[in-house]
Amino acid sequence: MQLRESSYSPSRYRALAVVAVLLQIALAPQISIAGGTVNFMLALAIVLSLTFEPHSAVFIGFFSGLFFDLTSSAPVGLMSLLLTVTSFGVSSAAHGALGGFTRESVRFAVIAIMAVNLLYGLCLFLMGVQTDLIWALFGHGIASTVLDALVAVLFLMASGSGSSQRGFSARTRPGRNTRYKVLK
């Protein structure tokens, strides 16, 4: 069952993907705060996974992760694997209905980004790329999560408001957003 309205705009998502690719190439290598690096492709994959169905989200996650792997000094395939699995999980949990800037979409995005960054740090430690587990998880993992979450919030804001992407029964009265019809 598809919950999106006809207000779906593929050009908006294409533009968001192009911006993320350009930022990943030009800006990501330059930004490092408290040991954390920004991953625009992770934020893009999670934001698009909230909107798209699982079969599309898997492809988005795979190619976003592969692009990150090819533009960074990390082992090739690790981020691709993590983003493929995470995109499928996020899309399955969101059912393609949480796109846009809402509390639920921000919550989903931050939790997914934290899980990917902590798993990424743990995998780097297990492969011997990182030598300190505490630094891999808390230094790199948490600092990267904060940076990626800020980017994801910006991407969610750019992807539109959540009320225009909700299903046919969504109410948009102030303070009473619900999927269920209200009896009068």
Buried (B, 14 or more C-beta within 10 A) or exposed (E): EEBBEEEBEEEEBEEBBEBBBEBBEEEBEEEBEEBBBBBBBBBBBBBBBBBBBBEBBBEBBBBBBBBBBEBBEBEEEBBBBBBBBBBBBBBEBBBBBBBBBBEBBBEBBBBBBBBBBBBBBBBBBEEEBBEEEEBBBBBBBBBBBBBBBEBBBBBBEBBBBBEBBBEEEBEEEEEEBEEEEEEE
